[in-house]
Amino acid sequence: MKNLPFDKPGRFWRGNLHTHSTESDGRETPEAVCAYYRAMGYDFLSITDHFLDNYGYPLTDTRELRAPGFTTLIGAELHAGQTLTGELWHILAVGLPLDFAPPTEGESGPQIAARALEAGAYVAAAHPAWYNLTEEDVLSLGPVHAIETINGISADHNDRIDSWYMLDVLLARGYRYFACATDDAHFHEKHNDLMRGWVWVKSEQID
């Protein structure tokens, strides 16, 4: 309860921490993605393209797309190694340096998460329900910041938008994580993957 922001100075800013562009498997360019969220009244956005070899390990540089009242954060959806159910890891990392190195051969999900944390990123376990992440998987990531509790596009993929259960169970076990809700927007025409999840950040100023 000590982290509640309501009595702290500043105002709330709305943002999305998980979305994709044509730099990986999204359907819109980074310019169009930023323009959409800015027009919808968002204050900040992180384009988190899939950090995979087949896309050239993109760290989508959106610095030139910042504008008064709208800022961007450099991020990526990291992939390395396998979860306990044999799936490729999905790890959300926001605030990465542009020279963040691709995964090395044999690098695991927890290892790439640790590198992202060391680089100063905000790291979250992405959409646990979507790909059957276990409690042990999340705990293996070490001191990550958050669990992605709402993942908008999952509503269309497999009706598993809600991962609050994972946060509830781990909090009951004495672990402490923040929660984040996201669109995970890909701008697919057949999906309505927009405006389903967002975060609020309280700050005195946003640049």
trRosetta pair geometry for C-beta under 8 A, 3 or more apart (Angstrom, degrees):
i j d omega theta_ij theta_ji phi_ij phi_ji
1 4 5.9 -14 -172 -18 58 114
4 7 7.4 52 108 15 99 87
5 8 5.0 -67 -161 30 63 122
5 12 7.8 117 110 -89 135 90
5 202 4.0 154 165 27 141 144
6 202 8.0 -158 -79 -67 30 163
8 202 6.0 115 77 120 114 137
9 204 5.6 15 120 -83 103 105
10 202 5.1 126 93 167 119 80
10 203 4.9 -141 -168 122 151 16
10 204 4.0 -100 -92 -70 99 50
10 205 7.6 -104 -125 -17 106 45
11 202 6.8 -151 110 -143 17 73
11 203 7.5 -33 58 64 56 50
11 204 7.8 91 12 -120 68 30
12 200 4.6 -9 -167 -173 116 114
12 201 7.0 138 -154 70 61 33
12 202 5.2 -39 -90 -89 63 76
13 43 3.9 -99 -167 78 97 156
13 44 6.2 52 144 -1 122 107
13 200 6.9 143 67 -157 39 60
13 201 5.0 -28 60 65 95 88
13 202 7.4 160 11 -94 76 25
13 203 6.2 -23 1 33 124 103
13 206 5.3 98 -97 -51 159 149
14 41 7.0 30 63 121 136 86
14 42 5.4 -108 105 -129 95 61
14 43 5.4 115 51 10 59 97
14 44 7.8 175 95 32 39 72
14 198 5.6 20 -171 154 93 139
14 199 7.6 155 -152 82 50 43
14 200 5.9 -28 -95 -100 62 71
15 42 5.8 99 -109 -173 46 103
15 43 5.8 -73 -63 67 88 78
15 44 3.7 -21 -103 71 132 86
15 45 6.0 -155 -156 -69 89 41
15 46 7.5 62 163 -7 118 82
15 198 6.4 155 79 -167 28 96
15 199 5.7 -26 68 64 80 88
15 200 7.9 141 22 -98 73 26
15 201 6.5 0 17 3 120 113
16 19 5.7 46 130 -30 126 119
16 37 6.2 -118 23 -125 124 139
16 42 6.3 -38 -3 -137 94 150
16 44 8.0 -167 33 100 52 61
16 45 5.4 9 57 -123 89 77
16 46 7.1 -140 104 36 62 68
16 182 6.0 101 -161 -142 79 76
16 183 5.4 -9 -146 8 133 107
16 185 7.4 6 171 4 152 115
16 197 7.5 103 -124 95 90 69
16 198 5.4 -65 -79 -114 72 82
16 199 7.5 144 -98 17 27 81
17 46 5.0 21 -144 37 51 122
17 48 7.2 38 154 -29 58 134
17 73 7.5 -18 -124 64 76 136
17 75 7.1 57 -171 0 74 176
17 92 6.7 76 133 170 106 135
17 94 5.2 -65 -158 -62 103 154
17 122 7.6 -73 -150 95 139 128
17 124 7.6 77 121 14 139 142
17 180 5.8 -37 46 177 142 140
17 182 5.5 -91 61 -95 77 117
17 199 6.0 23 -16 6 115 130
18 46 7.1 7 -59 81 32 102
18 48 5.2 -47 -129 36 55 137
18 77 7.2 71 -143 -75 95 108
18 92 5.6 -56 -91 -122 113 133
18 126 7.0 138 -123 -124 146 109
18 148 6.9 32 -29 -123 157 138
18 151 7.4 -49 96 -126 151 85
18 180 7.9 119 -15 129 115 123
18 182 3.6 40 39 178 114 156
18 183 6.7 -173 82 56 81 60
18 184 4.8 -19 126 -81 115 64
18 185 8.0 134 110 13 67 65
19 26 7.2 55 159 -96 75 143
19 33 6.1 159 131 -169 131 130
19 37 7.8 -157 2 -54 169 136
19 45 6.8 -31 31 -170 134 104
19 46 7.3 144 29 87 86 55
19 47 5.7 -60 82 -116 90 58
19 48 6.5 105 44 27 41 81
19 182 7.4 -149 -49 -180 70 107
19 183 5.7 22 -86 73 97 112
19 184 6.7 -179 -93 -140 47 16
19 185 4.4 -2 -130 49 100 91
19 186 7.8 -170 -163 -64 67 38
20 23 7.8 -138 -171 57 70 80
20 24 5.5 -81 -158 65 110 109
20 25 5.9 -11 160 66 148 68
20 26 3.5 177 118 -54 85 108
20 47 7.0 104 -118 -164 19 81
20 48 7.0 -58 -77 73 64 61
20 49 5.5 100 -137 -106 76 62
20 50 7.0 15 -121 -21 123 82
20 77 7.7 -34 -82 0 102 130
20 184 7.4 22 -12 -178 101 57
20 185 6.8 -156 31 92 72 54
20 186 4.9 -1 60 -104 121 70
20 187 7.9 -137 78 11 80 88
21 24 7.0 86 63 28 55 73
21 26 4.3 -50 -105 62 8 141
21 28 6.1 -72 -135 87 72 65
21 29 6.1 32 -172 -177 113 22
21 30 4.5 23 -148 -70 170 63
21 32 7.9 143 -135 57 103 87
21 33 5.0 -98 -91 -17 103 144
21 47 5.2 2 -16 -160 117 132
21 49 6.0 -63 41 -75 80 112
21 60 6.0 105 39 -121 130 159
22 26 5.7 -88 -48 80 39 85
22 27 7.0 19 -75 -174 83 11
22 28 6.6 -123 -31 99 94 19
22 29 5.2 -28 18 -93 124 52
22 30 7.5 -103 38 -24 83 65
23 26 7.4 19 36 35 63 108
23 30 6.5 31 -22 -49 116 107
23 47 7.4 88 32 146 129 127
23 49 4.4 -73 92 -86 106 166
23 55 6.6 81 148 176 63 120
23 58 4.1 161 161 179 115 166
23 60 4.7 -179 26 -87 165 110
24 49 3.7 159 -13 -168 116 97
24 50 4.0 136 -157 29 150 87
24 52 7.2 92 -133 32 114 102
24 55 4.5 -9 -113 -124 73 161
24 58 6.0 -141 -55 38 88 132
24 77 8.0 -93 31 42 175 110
25 49 8.0 146 18 -151 61 84
25 50 6.3 31 2 3 101 130
25 55 7.6 -93 -36 -80 72 133
25 186 6.2 -28 112 -139 86 123
26 33 6.9 8 154 -73 155 133
26 49 7.1 -95 -2 -106 112 91
26 185 7.4 51 -124 118 115 71
26 186 4.8 -148 -112 -150 66 61
26 187 5.7 59 -172 29 92 103
27 186 6.2 77 -4 149 88 75
27 187 4.3 -132 55 95 99 98
27 188 5.8 134 -18 -85 135 46
27 189 7.3 -133 154 -29 175 75
28 32 4.0 -113 178 91 111 125
28 33 5.1 142 99 -58 116 79
28 36 7.3 38 130 -17 167 135
28 187 4.3 0 -7 73 109 171
29 32 4.7 93 53 9 79 100
29 33 6.9 -141 93 -6 40 87
30 33 5.6 -55 -143 36 32 113
30 34 6.2 28 161 -15 67 106
30 47 5.6 -59 -124 -50 94 175
30 60 5.4 175 -92 -179 134 125
30 62 5.6 -144 179 -94 126 95
30 65 6.6 -135 140 -38 100 155
31 34 6.2 -60 -150 39 26 106
31 35 6.2 26 153 -20 63 111
31 65 6.3 -159 -111 -104 58 123
32 35 5.5 -54 -143 37 32 114
32 36 6.3 37 156 -25 65 102
32 187 7.8 68 114 -120 118 169
33 36 5.9 -53 -153 29 29 112
33 37 6.8 16 157 -8 63 106
33 45 7.4 176 136 157 96 149
33 47 5.9 94 102 -96 149 119
33 185 7.6 156 -139 97 106 122
33 187 7.0 -118 -95 -38 89 137
34 37 6.2 -61 -148 42 32 102
34 38 6.0 32 156 -20 68 111
34 45 6.1 -177 -115 66 71 147
34 47 7.5 -65 -59 -44 88 121
34 62 6.1 154 -70 -156 136 124
34 65 4.3 68 87 162 176 138
34 70 7.5 117 -179 152 97 130
34 72 6.5 -42 -113 -79 123 128
35 38 5.8 -57 -143 39 28 112
35 39 6.2 28 158 -20 64 109
36 39 5.9 -62 -151 37 26 109
36 40 6.4 18 154 -14 64 111
36 187 7.9 171 -11 -97 168 122
36 194 7.5 -81 153 -137 134 140
37 40 5.5 -58 -145 41 34 110
37 42 4.1 -37 170 39 93 140
37 45 4.7 105 90 -74 161 140
37 70 7.9 140 105 -149 92 122
38 42 6.5 -81 -83 58 30 85
38 45 7.9 -85 -51 -11 72 133
38 67 6.8 45 -132 44 147 129
38 70 4.6 4 -114 -116 104 161
40 195 6.7 -138 -164 -84 149 110
42 45 5.9 69 125 -59 139 98
42 70 7.1 72 97 -126 73 100
42 198 7.3 -141 -113 -134 108 136
43 69 6.7 -93 -130 172 76 65
43 70 6.3 -146 -158 -107 36 54
43 71 7.2 6 152 26 70 81
43 206 5.8 48 166 102 120 169
44 70 7.0 166 -83 -160 42 53
44 71 4.9 -16 -109 69 93 81
44 72 6.7 166 -159 -90 72 27
44 73 6.4 48 172 -18 115 102
44 201 7.4 -13 35 30 137 134
44 206 6.6 -121 -53 -165 115 136
45 62 7.6 -86 92 138 99 165
45 70 7.7 5 4 -173 101 95
45 72 5.5 -28 70 -113 79 77
45 73 7.3 -164 96 24 33 80
46 72 6.8 128 -94 -170 44 69
46 73 4.1 -39 -87 72 100 99
46 74 7.3 -25 -140 64 93 3
46 75 4.0 36 177 15 124 133
46 94 4.6 -49 -120 -128 171 111
47 60 4.5 -58 101 82 121 142
47 62 5.7 124 18 -45 119 137
47 72 7.2 -8 1 -160 91 119
47 75 7.0 162 74 56 37 88
48 60 8.0 -127 -80 28 14 116
48 75 4.3 -39 -93 112 91 107
48 76 5.3 145 -158 -133 70 11
48 77 4.8 92 143 -38 104 78
48 92 6.1 5 -172 -141 163 83
48 93 7.5 146 -138 56 116 55
48 94 6.8 -65 -82 -82 120 83
49 55 6.6 -147 154 145 116 153
49 58 4.6 -15 90 85 139 122
49 59 7.8 -162 52 -103 103 20
49 60 5.1 102 -2 -29 121 118
49 76 6.2 -38 63 -127 59 76
49 77 6.9 -117 119 22 18 91
50 55 5.7 114 80 11 92 151
50 58 7.7 59 67 43 50 100
50 76 7.5 82 -152 -172 9 86
50 77 5.2 -36 -100 70 53 109
50 79 6.6 14 -167 -13 89 127
51 55 7.8 -112 -126 69 16 119
51 57 5.5 32 -165 -145 72 68
51 58 7.0 -129 -102 55 56 54
51 59 7.3 29 -104 -70 104 73
51 76 4.1 60 -51 164 115 134
51 77 6.3 -171 3 76 85 48
51 78 5.0 -14 47 -106 134 53
51 79 6.2 177 71 18 78 80
51 102 7.1 -176 168 -120 99 71
51 103 7.8 112 126 -19 110 96
52 55 5.2 73 67 20 85 100
52 57 6.9 -158 65 -82 16 55
52 79 5.6 8 -80 46 93 134
53 56 7.4 41 -170 -75 35 21
53 57 6.5 4 -92 -45 41 87
53 102 7.2 77 -81 -159 77 142
55 58 5.3 -66 135 -6 110 106
57 102 4.4 -76 -106 -88 155 110
58 76 7.2 167 93 -114 64 112
59 74 6.1 37 171 -178 101 108
59 75 7.9 -175 -149 88 80 11
59 76 5.6 -66 -106 -56 72 123
59 96 6.2 -115 -137 97 125 125
59 98 5.3 168 106 -139 137 57
59 100 6.1 127 -80 41 146 105
60 74 7.5 -174 73 -138 57 72
60 76 7.8 144 9 -86 81 80
61 64 7.6 48 132 6 93 91
61 74 6.9 -3 -110 -110 51 113
61 98 6.2 31 -91 -118 104 126
62 65 4.5 -54 -172 39 82 120
62 66 7.2 106 133 -43 83 76
62 72 3.9 -94 107 144 123 162
62 74 7.1 -179 31 -87 88 67
63 66 6.1 -31 -169 -5 43 113
63 72 6.8 -137 -84 68 33 117
63 74 7.7 -13 -53 -60 89 107
65 72 5.8 51 78 -24 100 147
66 70 6.5 -174 -153 102 54 73
66 71 5.1 16 -133 -126 110 56
66 72 5.4 -124 -74 12 86 92
66 207 7.9 23 178 133 139 67
67 70 4.8 19 58 54 88 106
69 206 7.7 63 -141 88 33 111
71 206 5.7 -143 5 165 128 98
71 207 5.9 73 -84 91 141 46
73 94 5.2 41 126 -178 133 99
73 95 5.8 -39 -173 -69 114 63
74 94 7.8 144 85 -161 39 53
74 95 6.8 82 64 -123 73 17
74 96 5.4 -105 117 62 97 73
74 97 7.5 54 95 -127 141 10
74 98 6.2 -77 -164 -72 160 75
75 92 7.2 11 175 -177 128 75
75 93 5.8 177 -155 98 84 56
75 94 3.8 -24 -94 -109 134 59
75 95 6.6 20 -81 -3 89 39
75 96 5.8 119 -115 8 40 101
75 121 7.3 119 -118 -145 82 117
76 93 5.7 -6 59 62 74 100
76 96 6.0 -21 10 15 100 155
76 100 7.3 -151 16 77 138 144
77 90 6.0 -16 -179 -159 108 83
77 91 7.1 143 -166 67 56 42
77 92 6.0 -26 -109 -97 71 60
77 93 7.7 160 -101 22 23 76
77 126 6.5 35 -139 -62 102 163
78 89 7.2 -17 110 112 80 107
78 90 7.7 133 71 -160 52 33
78 91 4.3 -32 64 68 101 100
78 92 7.7 -163 17 -71 84 10
78 93 5.4 42 -20 -2 119 122
78 103 7.6 120 -170 -55 96 111
78 109 7.9 132 115 -139 104 69
78 112 5.1 -171 164 134 134 129
78 113 7.1 168 83 -75 145 61
78 116 6.4 -120 -33 -53 157 140
79 88 5.2 16 -162 161 111 113
79 89 5.7 160 -141 75 51 72
79 90 6.4 -7 -91 -92 84 50
79 91 7.4 175 -72 21 37 84
79 103 7.4 -97 90 -16 56 144
79 112 8.0 4 79 73 16 165
80 88 8.0 101 19 -165 8 83
80 89 5.8 -24 56 48 52 125
80 91 8.0 -31 26 15 88 126
80 103 4.1 171 -98 -116 122 153
80 107 4.7 -41 -174 102 139 96
80 108 6.1 109 123 150 103 11
80 109 5.5 167 76 -79 80 46
80 111 6.9 -89 113 66 142 94
80 112 4.2 123 23 -17 144 140
81 88 7.7 135 85 -142 34 56
81 89 5.6 30 71 -10 80 122
81 106 7.9 39 -83 176 93 36
81 107 6.4 -109 -37 111 102 50
81 108 3.7 45 -59 -136 164 51
81 109 4.7 -116 66 -22 114 71
81 110 7.8 -39 59 18 155 67
81 111 7.4 103 -20 29 140 103
81 112 7.7 -171 9 1 106 111
82 86 5.3 -14 -177 -144 130 36
82 87 6.4 137 -154 64 77 28
82 88 6.4 -52 -102 -89 64 38
82 89 7.0 -156 -113 -33 14 81
82 109 7.6 -128 48 -22 11 112
83 86 6.9 -46 68 24 71 17
83 87 4.7 -4 33 56 114 85
83 88 7.8 4 -5 74 89 7
83 89 5.9 132 -52 -83 86 70
83 109 6.8 22 -74 -9 68 156
83 131 7.3 131 24 123 155 112
83 132 7.9 154 110 92 145 77
83 133 6.0 -102 -145 -115 151 71
83 134 7.3 148 171 15 111 89
83 137 4.9 8 -150 -120 101 137
84 134 5.2 -31 48 21 135 134
84 136 6.1 56 -39 82 151 116
84 137 5.5 -125 1 -65 103 100
85 131 7.5 -176 72 152 131 80
85 132 5.1 18 2 102 170 118
85 133 7.8 -125 15 -95 119 31
85 134 7.0 140 -29 -26 101 105
87 131 4.8 165 169 167 169 124
87 132 7.2 134 -12 59 142 91
87 133 8.0 -93 61 -77 134 69
89 108 7.7 93 -24 171 147 58
89 109 3.2 157 -88 -98 161 122
89 112 7.5 157 89 48 144 124
90 126 4.1 -86 125 69 101 128
90 127 6.5 -13 96 47 141 96
90 130 8.0 -28 49 78 154 125
90 131 6.8 114 11 24 125 143
91 109 6.1 151 -41 -162 128 93
91 112 6.6 157 49 96 149 106
91 113 5.2 -123 -157 -84 155 97
91 116 7.2 180 130 12 125 155
91 123 6.5 -6 173 -163 104 98
91 124 7.5 160 -167 78 60 44
91 125 6.8 -40 -118 -112 71 44
91 126 6.1 -157 -103 -3 16 103
91 141 7.2 161 -117 -125 122 130
91 144 7.8 -121 -153 -114 106 146
92 123 6.9 149 86 -156 61 46
92 124 4.3 -13 64 60 114 94
92 125 7.6 -20 22 56 92 5
92 126 4.6 121 -30 -71 97 101
92 148 6.1 95 0 -54 143 128
92 180 7.7 -123 91 77 154 143
92 182 7.7 179 -114 -23 158 161
93 96 5.4 61 129 -56 111 114
93 100 8.0 157 119 -159 143 168
93 113 7.6 -165 -75 -124 114 59
93 116 4.1 -94 -125 -156 139 145
93 121 4.3 20 -172 154 92 153
93 122 7.3 150 -156 74 45 48
93 123 5.2 -5 -103 -103 76 79
94 121 6.1 138 63 -165 33 92
94 122 4.6 -22 64 59 94 101
94 123 7.9 -173 23 -73 66 37
94 124 8.0 16 3 4 103 104
95 120 5.9 -101 134 119 113 84
95 121 4.5 163 73 -123 86 57
95 122 5.3 84 13 4 124 82
96 100 4.5 -35 178 -33 117 148
96 116 6.4 -55 -96 -138 103 90
96 119 5.9 31 -137 116 67 138
96 121 4.9 5 -71 -83 68 126
97 100 5.4 139 66 -48 73 81
97 119 5.6 -121 6 -173 100 117
97 120 7.5 74 -36 44 92 111
100 115 7.6 123 -158 135 97 111
100 116 7.2 33 -146 -104 138 73
100 119 5.9 31 -103 -137 104 171
101 104 7.8 18 131 -49 120 84
101 115 7.6 -81 53 172 94 147
103 107 4.2 -146 -168 59 96 135
103 112 5.4 -43 -98 -86 103 129
104 107 4.7 105 55 -40 73 116
107 111 4.9 -131 -165 89 82 131
107 112 5.5 86 146 -54 123 94
108 111 4.5 97 53 6 77 105
108 112 7.2 -152 90 -3 40 83
109 112 6.2 -59 -146 38 29 101
109 113 6.2 30 156 -19 65 109
109 137 7.8 5 86 -166 150 93
109 140 7.5 71 85 106 106 115
109 141 6.9 -59 131 -94 99 88
110 113 5.5 -56 -145 38 32 115
110 114 6.3 36 155 -24 65 104
110 140 4.9 -93 -69 143 131 88
110 141 5.3 -149 -109 -107 76 40
110 142 6.2 104 -157 -10 101 99
111 114 5.6 -50 -149 31 32 113
111 115 6.7 33 151 -18 62 101
112 115 5.5 -47 -151 34 39 114
112 116 6.5 42 150 -20 66 102
113 116 5.6 -54 -151 35 34 112
113 117 6.4 35 151 -19 66 104
113 123 5.5 114 -158 -176 88 148
113 141 4.8 -42 106 -155 171 92
113 142 6.7 163 106 41 119 101
113 144 5.9 -51 -178 -77 128 115
114 117 5.6 -51 -148 36 33 112
114 118 6.3 34 153 -19 65 106
114 142 6.1 49 -84 37 93 150
115 118 5.6 -54 -147 37 32 112
115 119 6.3 30 153 -19 65 107
116 119 5.6 -57 -149 38 32 111
116 121 4.3 -52 171 48 90 136
116 123 5.1 118 105 -86 123 122
117 120 7.9 82 176 -43 31 12
117 121 6.5 -87 -83 57 30 81
117 123 5.5 -64 -70 -3 83 141
117 142 7.4 -99 -3 96 161 120
117 143 6.8 104 -143 81 157 88
117 144 6.9 -119 -73 -98 121 59
122 145 5.2 -49 -160 29 74 157
122 146 7.3 20 170 8 96 116
123 141 7.5 -163 136 168 124 124
123 144 4.3 -98 104 -139 104 93
123 145 5.6 127 56 12 59 92
123 146 7.6 171 97 33 42 76
124 144 6.3 143 -100 161 24 120
124 145 6.2 -56 -72 70 72 87
124 146 4.0 -28 -107 78 103 94
124 147 6.3 163 -165 -98 91 12
124 148 5.1 100 142 -46 127 85
124 178 8.0 -77 -101 79 106 93
124 180 5.5 -66 -106 32 161 130
125 128 6.0 32 133 -62 115 98
125 133 6.5 159 172 155 120 165
125 137 7.6 121 -143 119 133 96
125 138 4.9 -30 -76 -120 168 91
125 141 6.1 -157 -75 -5 103 162
125 144 6.2 117 -36 95 81 156
125 146 7.5 -146 24 104 69 53
125 147 5.0 -15 55 -118 105 69
125 148 6.4 -136 90 11 55 83
125 166 7.6 -111 96 135 135 149
126 130 7.9 -40 134 41 82 130
126 148 5.0 21 -132 14 42 145
126 151 7.1 83 -179 -96 76 135
126 184 7.8 107 -164 -94 112 125
127 130 3.7 8 150 10 120 127
127 131 6.8 76 108 6 99 88
127 133 7.9 134 105 -5 51 124
127 148 5.4 -39 -47 93 48 128
127 151 3.8 5 -94 -38 106 165
127 154 5.8 163 -145 -58 130 136
127 160 7.5 95 -177 112 102 103
127 163 6.2 -180 -149 -37 39 142
127 184 6.9 12 -50 -60 131 156
128 131 7.6 -103 -166 53 27 67
128 132 7.8 -13 169 174 64 5
128 133 3.7 -95 -140 53 77 119
128 137 7.8 155 -129 80 100 124
128 138 6.7 -19 -98 -65 131 119
128 147 6.6 -14 -20 -165 124 108
128 148 7.3 162 -10 62 76 81
128 163 4.4 121 47 -147 94 133
128 166 4.5 49 66 -42 162 160
129 132 7.6 25 -161 -73 31 38
129 133 7.7 -58 -38 30 23 88
129 151 7.8 -169 52 28 96 119
129 154 7.0 96 86 173 101 158
129 160 4.0 -158 129 173 107 109
129 161 7.7 -6 75 64 136 15
129 162 6.3 35 4 82 163 47
129 163 4.3 -151 -11 -87 100 83
129 165 7.3 91 -76 38 113 110
129 166 7.3 -142 -48 -23 79 116
130 151 5.9 -54 -41 75 130 151
130 154 4.6 -111 -91 -111 109 127
130 157 6.8 38 -144 82 106 135
130 158 6.5 127 -143 48 66 120
130 160 5.0 165 -88 93 49 121
130 163 7.6 -53 -11 -62 77 119
133 137 4.7 -121 -168 79 84 144
133 138 6.2 86 148 -50 120 89
133 166 7.1 21 87 -107 106 149
134 137 4.6 110 54 -2 73 100
134 138 7.4 -140 97 -1 45 82
135 138 5.9 -56 -154 36 35 108
135 139 6.3 30 152 -15 68 109
135 166 7.0 -177 -90 -144 70 83
135 169 6.1 -92 -94 114 124 131
135 170 6.4 171 -140 -75 98 93
135 173 7.8 93 -166 -6 136 158
136 139 5.7 -56 -144 42 32 110
136 140 6.2 41 154 -30 65 105
137 140 5.7 -57 -153 27 28 114
137 141 7.4 36 150 -29 59 96
138 141 6.0 -47 -168 13 39 115
138 144 7.9 -106 -169 45 75 129
138 147 6.6 1 -139 -99 137 113
138 166 6.4 136 -43 179 156 122
138 170 6.5 -83 102 -75 142 147
139 170 7.5 -177 -67 -123 91 119
139 175 7.1 -118 -101 -89 93 158
141 144 4.7 -11 129 -17 124 126
144 177 7.3 15 93 -123 82 110
145 177 7.0 106 143 -152 33 76
145 178 5.6 -14 156 31 83 113
146 177 5.5 124 -126 174 32 96
146 178 4.1 -48 -95 77 97 86
146 179 6.1 150 -158 -102 103 10
146 180 4.8 59 149 -9 151 104
147 163 6.5 -132 154 121 107 120
147 166 5.5 -155 -174 102 150 115
147 167 4.8 -168 64 -74 138 93
147 170 7.4 139 -38 36 148 143
147 177 5.1 62 -11 131 94 149
147 178 7.8 177 22 85 61 46
147 179 6.1 -29 66 -112 79 63
147 180 7.6 176 83 27 33 75
148 151 5.6 57 141 -66 119 100
148 163 6.3 55 96 52 64 142
148 179 8.0 106 -126 -165 17 61
148 180 5.5 -41 -108 75 61 91
148 181 7.4 118 -164 -103 67 28
148 182 6.0 -39 -148 14 114 114
149 162 7.2 -2 166 -158 71 56
149 163 5.1 -138 -138 74 41 82
149 164 4.8 55 -164 -80 112 63
149 166 7.6 -155 -107 54 73 96
149 167 5.5 -28 -92 -13 115 137
149 179 4.4 -4 -11 -158 133 109
149 180 6.9 146 15 59 83 35
149 181 6.0 -49 68 -77 86 77
150 161 6.0 11 -153 159 71 90
150 162 6.5 -11 -103 -104 69 54
150 163 7.3 -152 -60 29 28 82
150 164 7.8 17 -56 -49 75 89
150 181 3.6 14 50 -133 115 96
150 182 6.8 165 92 29 75 48
150 196 7.0 -149 154 134 115 91
150 197 4.1 178 108 -107 113 132
151 154 4.4 64 94 -7 103 120
151 160 7.9 7 61 108 112 75
151 161 6.0 -155 64 -149 62 55
151 163 6.9 43 -5 -7 104 117
151 181 8.0 -139 -57 -153 37 57
151 182 6.0 4 -114 67 59 90
151 184 5.0 24 -166 -8 88 137
151 197 6.8 -55 -96 10 18 159
152 155 6.3 -41 -177 5 47 111
152 161 6.5 23 -119 -137 24 110
152 182 6.6 -112 -1 112 94 53
152 183 4.2 -28 29 -143 143 46
152 184 5.7 -177 48 37 80 83
152 185 6.8 0 75 -66 132 71
152 193 5.3 123 119 -164 108 67
152 194 7.3 124 142 -56 155 8
152 195 7.8 123 -126 67 155 30
152 196 3.0 129 -119 66 116 133
152 197 4.9 -149 -47 5 97 101
153 156 5.9 -55 -171 38 58 105
153 157 6.1 49 138 -20 82 111
153 183 6.9 65 -34 158 86 61
153 184 4.4 -102 14 93 112 105
153 185 6.6 163 -56 -95 112 32
153 186 6.3 62 -107 2 151 100
153 191 6.3 35 -138 164 86 147
153 193 4.0 18 -92 -134 84 126
153 196 7.9 170 -40 42 44 146
154 157 5.3 -60 -135 43 42 109
154 158 6.3 -44 -168 49 78 79
154 159 7.4 -60 144 62 78 3
154 160 4.8 -78 167 76 123 68
154 161 4.6 165 80 -88 102 50
154 184 7.2 55 -25 53 80 146
155 159 6.3 33 -150 -113 44 45
155 161 4.3 14 -64 -61 83 123
155 193 7.9 173 47 -107 99 70
155 196 6.9 -143 0 -147 136 158
156 190 7.8 140 -171 117 141 83
156 191 4.4 -162 54 -129 178 105
156 192 7.2 150 -62 40 128 61
156 193 6.4 -80 10 -73 134 94
157 160 7.6 -55 81 36 95 89
160 163 7.7 54 159 -63 89 81
161 196 7.3 -96 -149 160 132 135
162 165 7.4 79 131 -9 93 89
163 166 5.0 -15 171 16 91 117
163 167 7.2 92 124 -13 79 92
164 167 5.6 -59 -158 41 47 109
164 168 5.9 48 148 -24 77 107
164 179 7.6 17 -114 -131 75 138
165 168 5.6 -57 -147 38 31 114
165 169 6.2 29 159 -19 67 107
166 169 6.1 -55 -147 35 28 108
166 170 6.4 16 160 -9 63 111
167 170 6.1 -64 -145 43 28 103
167 171 6.0 29 159 -19 66 110
167 177 6.1 -120 -128 74 89 118
167 179 5.6 9 -109 -89 163 106
168 171 6.0 -58 -145 37 25 110
168 172 6.3 25 156 -19 62 109
169 172 5.8 -59 -152 36 29 112
169 173 6.5 24 151 -16 64 108
170 173 5.5 -55 -147 39 37 111
170 175 4.4 -49 169 62 94 123
170 177 6.4 29 102 6 135 121
171 174 7.8 99 -180 -32 31 9
171 175 6.6 -91 -84 70 32 68
171 176 7.0 65 -115 -101 74 47
171 177 7.4 -107 -67 34 85 83
180 199 5.3 -31 -141 -74 86 126
181 196 7.9 -124 164 120 105 68
181 197 3.4 -132 156 -164 89 103
181 198 6.1 -8 91 35 98 24
181 199 6.4 157 47 -65 71 69
182 197 4.7 6 49 99 13 122
182 198 7.3 79 -109 -89 38 32
182 199 7.7 -11 -74 -26 71 96
183 193 5.9 103 175 151 93 77
183 194 5.7 14 -145 -124 140 37
183 195 6.9 34 -95 -13 121 21
183 196 5.4 117 -113 41 69 87
183 197 5.6 -171 -56 48 44 82
183 198 7.5 20 -35 -67 88 72
184 193 6.7 -79 87 -180 71 119
184 197 7.8 26 -1 48 78 126
185 193 4.8 151 -120 117 64 101
185 194 5.2 50 -112 -89 131 69
186 191 7.1 45 59 63 100 140
186 193 6.0 27 30 71 73 157
187 193 7.3 -106 -55 62 26 110
187 194 7.4 48 -93 -61 64 113
188 191 4.3 50 75 25 109 107
188 193 6.5 59 34 5 90 127
192 196 8.0 115 124 -54 81 116
193 196 6.9 -70 -167 2 42 130
195 198 7.8 -20 -144 -36 46 116
203 206 5.9 103 82 -62 131 83
